[in-house]
């Protein structure tokens, strides 16, 4: 993808400035022949007398002080779902589509995710694109370069649940910088509780896509992620060796089975400790 912006290469095509400056010639503001055509909003009567030349100059000065039009507003699109639902694949598909349409793009992922290397975003199916691996999103503009950032049209964020400043970044990028931000991440952790700040940006989003996987046990639609190991920490990065997508029925039964296993293992440790 030649137009993809990443730490290794940049193929930004020059674009015309989105803002055009217009100046109106002074001849257009000669209202001597028919002063009734002056819009009411431009008229401001002064109690002191003034000449017609001074009046025309006042109108010209006010037109020059007109504020420039605000930058175009951006968009925020959120892709959520359990693990193995195809969130990253969907994100990459959107990014490739934007690139095909001639828009300048960049992809960010959390530096915590080192499963497939730091300088690329990789799906579970093996699709790969270069990216920026960052600890926080607030550093992106500075590291990417202010001038390069201004030319960006689309920003993709993968594994968004690991960014604590996700809300602030998306708000600034879309509302004030005019960027299209495409966010992919887990909406819930293995305990089915809110994970990171992903759900916080739902009120900001133009669209929200909830993907599902296939239950590894019965093959039905899977909306939840079941952790296979005994680890209890919230942030535990892993793949099929640690997690699997399950339906509601097998999530509940799986949690019961995992809890029973924990009790057995803990009691076994206690017995072993008592015999030593």
N, C-alpha and C positions, 0 to 999 in steps of 0.2 A: 504494500500500500504506500504509494509515493507521497501522498499528502498527509500521512500520519505524522504527527509531531511526537518525537521521543528524544531521549537523551543522546541517541547516537546520530540521528540525522533529522533535518528539517527541510521540508519541501514546500514552504509557504509560497503561494503564488501571490504577486502584488495585487492589491484590490484598491478600488477607488474609495476615497473617504466617504463614509456613510452620511456625513454632514456637508451640506453645501451652504456657502455664505452668499446671501443675496444683498445687494445694495441697490436702492432705488434712486434713480436720477432726480435731481432737484426740480426738473421741469414738470415732473408728475405731481408735484405738490404746489402748483400755482392755482390757488383757489380764488383769484380775484374776480374772474368772470362770473362765477356762480357759487358763492359761499355756502349755499344751502346743501350742496353735495358733500360737504364735510361730514363724516360720520360723527354721531353724537359723542361716541366714546373718545374721540380725539380732541373734542372741544373742551376747553376749560376757561371760563370767563374770568377775567381779572377786573377788579374795580378801577385800576389805574389805566389810563388810555395808552394804546400802543399802536404803532404803525402796522400796515399790512405786511411789510417786509419782515418785521420782527416776528409776526405771527407765523409766517411761512418757515422761518428759521426754527421756531419752537417745535413745529410739527416734524421738521426734518430731524432735529436732535432726538426727539422721542422715538422716532422710527429706528434710529441707529442704536438706541439703548434697548431695543427689544431683545429679550433673552433668547438664546438658541434653543431649538427644539430638543427635548430630552432624548437620550439614547433609546433605541428600540428595546422593549422588554424581552427577557428571555423566557425559557420554559424549564420545568422540572418534571422528569418522568421517572417513576420509581418502579423497580422490578423486585418483587419479594417472593419468598417461598422457602420450603425446607431444603436441606442439602440434596444434591443430585436431581434437582428439578429443572436444571438448564438455565439458571439465572445468568451465568457468565456467557453461555452460548447466545442467549437472547441479547445481552449487552453488546457482544462483538458483532452480532448481525446488524444491530442498529448503527453501530459505529461505522461498519463497512458501507451501509446504505448512505450515511451522511457523507462519507468520503467520495462515494460514487457521484453524489450530487455536487461535488466541488467544494465542500465545506472543509475548513481546517479543524482538525480534531486532535485531542490528546487524551490519554487514558492514565488514570491513577489507581494504584492499589496500595494496601497497607504493607508496610515493610515487615509487619509481623508474619505475613504469609510467605514462607520461604519454601513451600513444598515443591515448586517448579522453577526455582531461581528467583532472583530479585528484579531482573530487568525485563520480565515478560509476564503477560497474563495468559494463563493456560486453562482450557476447559478440561473436564474429566474425560472428554472424548479425544483430547490431544490438539485441538485448535489453539493457535498461539499468535499473539501480537505483542510487540514491544510496549513498555509502559514505564511510568514513573512510580517508583516504590518510595512512599513517604511515611514518616511517623505521624505527621499531622497535616491537614489540608491547608492550614494558614500559611505554610511555608511554600506552597506551590507557586504562587505568582512570582515571588522573589527568585526561586531556583529556576523557574522556567524562563524568566526574563520578562521585564515589563513590556517591552515592545512586542515580543512574541505573543505574550498574553493578550494584548490588545487586538491582535489579528486572529485569535482563536474564535471559532464559532461554536464548537461542541466540546464538552468535557465529560468523559465517562469515568465513573467511580465504581470499582469492584471491591467486594468484601467491605462494604460501607459500614458494617456494624462495628468495625474496629476504630473508627474515627470519632473521637469525642466532640470535635468541632464541626461535625457534619452539617448541623442546622445553620450555623453562622455562615459557613462557606457557601452553601446552596442559596441562602437568602441574598448574600452579596452578589454572587455570580449571576443569578437570574434577574433579580429586581433592579440592580444598579449597573451591572456590567453587560447586560444583554446577552448572556451566554445560555445555550441550551445544555442542561445538565442531565445526564442519564445515570441513575443510581441503581446499583444491583447489590442486594445483601439479604441476610437472614432477618426475617421479622421476629423470630423467636428463637430462644436457645433450646437446649435439650430438655429443659424443665417446662417448656412452653410459656416462658415469660419473655417480656420485651427484651431485645438484645441490642445494646448500644443505643444510638440515636435514630435508627432507621424509621421507627414509627413516629418520631417527633416531626419529621419533615412531610408526613402525609398531608397536613393542612396546607402546606406550601405547594403541593404537587398539582400539575396539570392533568396527569394521569397516573393511575396505580394499577399494576399488573400483578396478580397473584398466581404464581405457577404452582403446579403440583408434580410430584414424582409418582413412581409406581411402588407400592408396598412390596418389600422384599419377601414377605412371608406369604401373602395371599394374592398379590398382583393387582389389588384394587388401588384406587386413587389414594396417594399418600400425601398428607398435609403436614406431617410432623417428622421430627428427627429424633431417633432413639440412639442414645449412646450405649455402646457395647461394653465399655470398660467400667471399672469401679471408681474412676477419678471423679471428683466432685467439683473441681475448679470450673468456673464459667467459661473462660477462654482456654480451650484446649483444641489446638489446630490439628486436624487429621483428615483422613480420607475414609475409604471403605473399611480400613482396619479398626476404626474407632466409631464410625457412625453408619446408620442405615435409615432410609426413609420408610415410614410405616403409616398405615391407616390408623384411625382412632381406636379401633378395637385392639389392634396389636400393640399400639403404644401403651394403652392401659395395662394389658396383660404383660407386656414386656417390662414395664416399670415395676409391676408386682413381682415378676420373676427376678429382676435385677435386685430389688430390695431383699427378697428372700435369700439370694445368693450372698449379698453383703452380710446378712445376719449369720449365715453359716460360716463364712470366712472369718468374721470377727470372733465368733464363739470358738472356732478352731484355734485362732491365735491365743485366746485366753487360756484354753486347755494346754496348749504347748508351753505357754509362759508359766503355768502352775506346776508343770512337771520338770521345769529346769531349776 
